[in-house]
Amino acid sequence: MRTFLPFHVHIIQSAQGESNLDSFEGTWAGPRNYACRARAAVLDWRAKFGSPTLPFFFVELAACNNYDGAQYSFPLLRQASRTMLSLPHTGFITAIDVGSGGGVHSPIKVPDGLRLALQLRAKVYSQAVVADGPTLAAAPAATTATGAPAIMLRFRNAAGLHAAAVSGATLGCAQSPFEVGYADGSWARATVAGVNASAGTVVLSLAVGTGSGRLTEVRYAWAGYPQCALYSGEGGWNDTATGSLPAAPFRVAASTGCADTQSSCPVLGGVQCCMNHDVHPNLPGGEICMPHGGGCQCRGCVGSTPPTFPPA
């Protein structure tokens, strides 16, 4: 990097993160450490270039299922990277829908470039363009819309809201991208009962008898390689030029808040509910809340050892 310091740099764009899960990083590896290091990197680069407001934009880890522990560690690293968003003049895009069937380095780059261009046009050059896909507008809340146990999610930036299969999907939207979490730390997949494009809402039907205690959280696309994504506009992963933008993965508390066995953890757009105790032998010590929006991370995981509890 020293070589580039004499140059004037107007914008930094970064697409990185998976190597921070590798064993060569030693005890510095893993999402919990990355939550601190990612934000520190932005501050450090701005200081070195002598530009405290240098715009910094990043690409979240793309869909992947053949990297060691990707199913469990990639969602956590995506959350950890958002500590950068606690700083001004930053932004990001999601690449959750442009995997290439499993590999960590997807050759599908055009959607990334188009989405980054929209971010820069809107947030650096102040152009009147839509740069973000569907984003939660409020905490998920219980609803009686289906006549059975259900929960409603409201989105902004949701014109034309719809679900579509991601690139390289084998199951597509036959597998819901939504899961609900309970006070005991368990998760269960929730069926999409309806998507209302005009209202910008999604209703999830809940399986009776799943989980222990009350429902506390909802998460979306919380996997190494989700099969289905929410989009605005028309089309799917390859239609950014015609206004199709995906919703980024999220995990957020329901409107009823966290349980007594959990701790509230502020993140961008809401809070998460960190478990205060062991949930599973491979999630030792429960979860710790990382500052600056790093979310609930495995408390007892050391280095590159990811939590390997089965997903819902």
Long-range contacts (C-beta under 8 A, 24 or more apart in sequence): 1-45, 1-48, 5-48, 5-49, 9-49, 9-51, 9-54, 10-54, 10-55, 11-54, 11-55, 11-56, 11-57, 11-120, 11-124, 12-45, 12-54, 12-55, 12-56, 12-57, 13-57, 13-58, 13-59, 13-116, 14-56, 14-57, 14-58, 14-59, 15-58, 15-59, 15-95, 15-112, 16-58, 17-60, 17-61, 17-77, 17-78, 17-81, 18-61, 18-64, 18-67, 18-74, 18-77, 18-104, 20-77, 21-67, 21-68, 21-69, 21-73, 21-77, 21-304, 21-306, 22-304, 23-303, 23-304, 25-303, 25-304, 26-303, 27-302, 27-303, 28-303, 29-303, 29-304, 30-73, 30-298, 30-301, 30-302, 30-303, 30-304, 30-305, 30-306, 31-73, 31-76, 31-77, 31-79, 31-80, 31-297, 31-298, 31-306, 32-80, 32-288, 32-290, 32-294, 32-297, 32-298, 32-301, 34-77, 34-80, 34-81, 35-79, 35-80, 35-81, 35-83, 35-290, 35-291, 35-292, 35-294, 35-295, 35-297, 36-83, 36-290, 36-294, 38-80, 38-81, 38-83, 38-84, 39-83, 39-84, 39-86, 39-87, 39-292, 41-84, 42-84, 42-87, 42-90, 43-87, 53-88, 53-89, 54-89, 55-89, 55-90, 55-91, 55-120, 55-123, 55-124, 56-84, 56-87, 56-89, 56-90, 57-90, 57-91, 57-92, 57-93, 57-116, 57-119, 57-120, 58-84, 58-90, 58-92, 59-92, 59-93, 59-95, 59-112, 59-116, 60-92, 60-93, 60-94, 60-95, 60-96, 60-248, 60-249, 61-95, 61-104, 62-95, 62-96, 62-98, 62-99, 62-104, 62-106, 63-95, 63-96, 63-97, 63-98, 63-99, 63-106, 63-166, 63-167, 63-168, 63-224, 63-225, 63-226, 64-99, 64-102, 64-103, 64-104, 64-106, 64-224, 64-225, 65-99, 65-102, 65-224, 65-225, 66-102, 66-103, 66-104, 67-104, 67-224, 69-304, 69-306, 69-308, 70-104, 70-224, 70-225, 71-223, 71-224, 71-225, 71-311, 72-224, 72-306, 72-307, 72-308, 72-309, 72-311, 73-306, 73-307, 74-223, 74-224, 75-222, 75-223, 75-224, 75-249, 75-251, 76-295, 76-297, 76-298, 76-306, 76-307, 78-249, 79-249, 79-251, 79-267, 79-294, 79-295, 79-296, 79-297, 80-290, 80-294, 80-295, 80-297, 82-267, 82-268, 82-293, 82-294, 82-295, 83-290, 83-291, 83-292, 83-293, 83-294, 85-268, 85-293, 86-292, 86-293, 89-123, 91-119, 91-123, 91-131, 92-119, 92-248, 93-119, 93-248, 94-133, 94-246, 94-247, 94-248, 94-249, 96-166, 96-221, 96-226, 96-229, 96-246, 96-248, 96-249, 97-166, 97-167, 97-226, 97-229, 97-236, 97-237, 97-246, 98-166, 98-167, 98-237, 99-166, 99-167, 99-168, 99-225, 100-167, 100-168, 101-168, 102-168, 102-225, 106-167, 108-167, 108-237, 110-238, 110-240, 111-237, 111-238, 111-240, 114-240, 114-241, 115-240, 115-245, 118-240, 118-245, 130-157, 130-232, 130-243, 130-245, 131-245, 132-157, 132-245, 133-157, 133-230, 133-231, 133-232, 133-245, 133-246, 133-247, 133-248, 134-158, 134-161, 134-200, 134-230, 134-231, 134-232, 134-245, 134-246, 134-247, 135-247, 135-248, 135-269, 136-250, 136-252, 136-269, 136-270, 137-200, 138-255, 139-252, 139-253, 139-254, 139-255, 139-270, 140-204, 140-218, 140-252, 140-254, 140-255, 141-254, 141-255, 142-254, 142-255, 142-256, 143-203, 145-193, 145-194, 145-203, 146-193, 146-194, 146-203, 146-205, 148-205, 148-206, 149-205, 149-206, 149-208, 150-193, 150-203, 150-204, 150-205, 150-206, 151-180, 151-190, 151-203, 151-204, 151-206, 151-215, 151-218, 151-254, 152-201, 152-202, 152-203, 152-204, 153-201, 153-202, 153-203, 153-204, 153-218, 154-199, 154-200, 154-201, 155-200, 155-201, 155-202, 155-230, 155-247, 156-200, 157-232, 157-245, 158-197, 158-200, 158-232, 159-197, 159-200, 159-232, 159-233, 160-197, 160-231, 160-232, 160-233, 160-234, 160-243, 161-195, 161-196, 161-197, 161-200, 161-201, 161-202, 161-230, 161-231, 161-232, 162-195, 162-197, 162-230, 162-231, 163-192, 163-195, 163-228, 163-229, 163-230, 163-231, 164-228, 164-229, 164-231, 164-235, 164-236, 164-237, 165-227, 165-228, 165-229, 165-236, 166-225, 166-226, 166-227, 166-228, 166-229, 166-236, 166-237, 167-237, 167-238, 168-225, 169-227, 169-228, 170-227, 171-227, 171-228, 172-227, 172-228, 173-227, 173-228, 174-227, 174-228, 175-227, 175-228, 176-204, 176-228, 177-220, 177-221, 177-226, 177-227, 177-228, 177-229, 177-230, 178-202, 178-204, 178-218, 178-219, 178-220, 179-218, 179-219, 179-220, 179-222, 179-311, 179-312, 180-204, 180-206, 180-210, 180-211, 180-215, 180-217, 180-218, 180-219, 181-211, 181-215, 181-216, 181-217, 181-218, 181-219, 181-251, 181-273, 182-210, 182-211, 182-212, 182-213, 182-214, 182-215, 182-216, 183-211, 183-212, 183-213, 183-214, 183-216, 183-259, 183-260, 183-261, 183-262, 184-211, 184-212, 184-213, 184-261, 184-279, 185-261, 185-275, 185-279, 185-280, 185-283, 185-286, 186-210, 186-211, 186-212, 186-279, 186-312, 187-211, 187-219, 187-311, 187-312, 188-312, 189-312, 190-218, 195-230, 202-230, 213-259, 213-261, 214-256, 214-259, 215-254, 215-256, 216-253, 216-254, 216-256, 216-257, 216-258, 216-259, 216-262, 216-273, 217-251, 217-252, 217-253, 217-254, 217-272, 217-273, 218-251, 218-252, 218-254, 219-249, 219-250, 219-251, 219-252, 220-247, 220-249, 220-250, 220-251, 221-247, 221-248, 221-249, 221-250, 222-249, 222-250, 222-251, 222-311, 223-311, 251-295, 251-296, 263-289, 264-289, 265-289, 265-290, 265-295, 265-296, 266-293, 267-293, 267-294, 267-295, 268-293, 272-296, 279-309, 280-307, 280-309, 282-307, 282-308, 282-309, 283-307, 283-309
